[in-house]
Amino acid sequence: MPGFGLAMGVTLAWLGLIVLIPLAALLAKSLGNGPAFWWQTLATPRVAAALELSFFSALAAAAVDMVFGLIIAWVLVRYRFPGRRIVDALIDLPFALPTAVAGITLTALYAGNGWLGRYLEPLGIQIAFTRVGVFVALVFVALPFIVRTVQPVLQDLDKEYEEAAASLGATRWQCFWRVLWPALLPALLTGFTLALARAVGEYGSVIFIAGNLPMVSEIAPLLIAVKLEQYDYVGAAAIGTAMLLISFVLLLGLNLLQRWLRRGRM
Amino acid sequence: MQVGIQSLSKSFGSTRVLSGIELEVKEGEFCALLGPSGSGKTTLLRIIAGLEFADHGKVLFDGVDVANREARDRQVGFVFQHYALFRHMTVHDNVAFGLQIRSRAKRPARAEIDRRVGELLELVQLAGFEGRFPDQLSGGQRQRVALARALAIEPRVLLLDEPFGALDARVRREMRSWLRDLQRKLNLTSILVTHDQDEALELADRVAVMEQGQVLQYDVPQQVYDRPATPAVYDFLGGANRLAVRVSQGRVLLGNEVVAVLAAADDAAAQLHVRSHDIQLLPADAAAGLQAQVLRATWGGASTHYDLRLAEGSTVEVDQPRWAQSGQLLAAGDTVRLRLERFGVFGPVAGSHHGITG
């Protein structure tokens, strides 16, 4: 292969510079006071609660976005309606909006006197300054990842497949469940992975709406910022490595699942 | 099963794609819908399958109108141009699909499904490919899997939409004769859509030539080829020259020369159609024949292609088979005489006449 040596050299050098060296520095820093200290930091109830909140709400947000993202992508690809292009452009807004703006906007909406909050609060549903608020913010920022990964696959998925299934006697439901769903699943999983990764690391939009009550609505990235403000660099790095490890295991698992789903395909 | 189409028409928006279609395909017959793209042939096939619905008209399966039935209730085998195999399923699961989705009461037992899939793959010469995925197969193999999948539901009629379009020329010829034999063996009523005249003429028992949403001629291949019903059919069925002629007292006149003699005796302007390989080149000193001058000669292996100009001014294309070539090839500027072996004459009064110069 011509150019392999050069291209591979650039790849490795760049990856090393941009990804591996910072990660190694993080790891070294987190173990600065020894493995025992690392574990002690993580084992405190406050850190454990933050990690749990971060990962569970990210998983939940990515899962919910998977359902609604699929429906939105379906509507955008399969139907022609006035304003479709505008809707299509709207999808990218959560990508482009500074996360702090998103956070402040969501908070204003869901607070007790906000447009939505004032109707929800009397019903006993409180969203701002709770765990639900964290979830709502993550759903907002992660949505484009699902829509944008599923859309092209759906576009390539010719109507012929559905017609083939119908001519073989399949009902609409069988058509979806046996033909479309398996064809879309790899793309959906990719979208889910991206959405999850984004949601786990999300900071700006969450901190405004979450209220950041320790043990209740405090996410792990915020806790890192708190530790930094207290000059506890090693503690901050410890939480960082923990997030890194959990993320790595999740992403690796999702990747293996992908590979299994794509078996036999080129 | 017998398929009947009665006064069927269909529009997409304001574009009329089919109008007044009448067609009848007999039990076990192989029918080809032949026409250029945009002639409505694929739409007609999709309407028979239930993938599209007509605005008016009847689709009869053994005399029963199924025009309002959905595709899944029609029990038709449809083979798509690009196969539409389910990529995430193995060959086995693709073929078994139509059986596996049946309701519990109608679904054969698992062992029975496996047996049927095995039989079908044997039939399409793909035994042992059960575990492969579509992406691991060649075009011809995918085509045969698509066929096996369509046959698995024991269709009442087999519909094929340009089934060989995506295959290379050699595989296409092989598949053609293979499909022909298979259709005969199964005695399954089949309808094929194609724009390839050789394919239609070789495969079908009867050919429906379509253009602009209408069936121009529906007959056995020999008739369609030898006695095209309209100029358009002549045009579509292979390399015809068109010459403006005059029919007078049974003689066909090109300029002042008599090209041919017909049984009918009208006096009118007409069009003469003659295929490039139905013209014989004679030496310039031959006793009879139209005088012509060679404009260009293109050697092409099996035959040599000539562009010629007739004495009265119009140009004619001739393909001379290799066996008829003696000595040196003709070159630009040489003069020859032409004898029209087979031709058709179409005139406003005359109707259509077909002649063989004897």
Interface residues (C-beta under 8 A of the other chain):
Chain A: D158 E160 Y161 E163 A164 A165 A166 S167 L168 G169 A170 T171 Q174 R178 V179 P182 A183 L261 R263 G264 R265 M266
Chain B: A49 G50 L51 E70 A71 R72 D73 R74 Q75 V76 G77 F78 F80 H82 A84 F86 R87 H88 M89 T90 F97 G98 I101 R102 R132 F133 D135 Q136 R149 A150 A152 I153
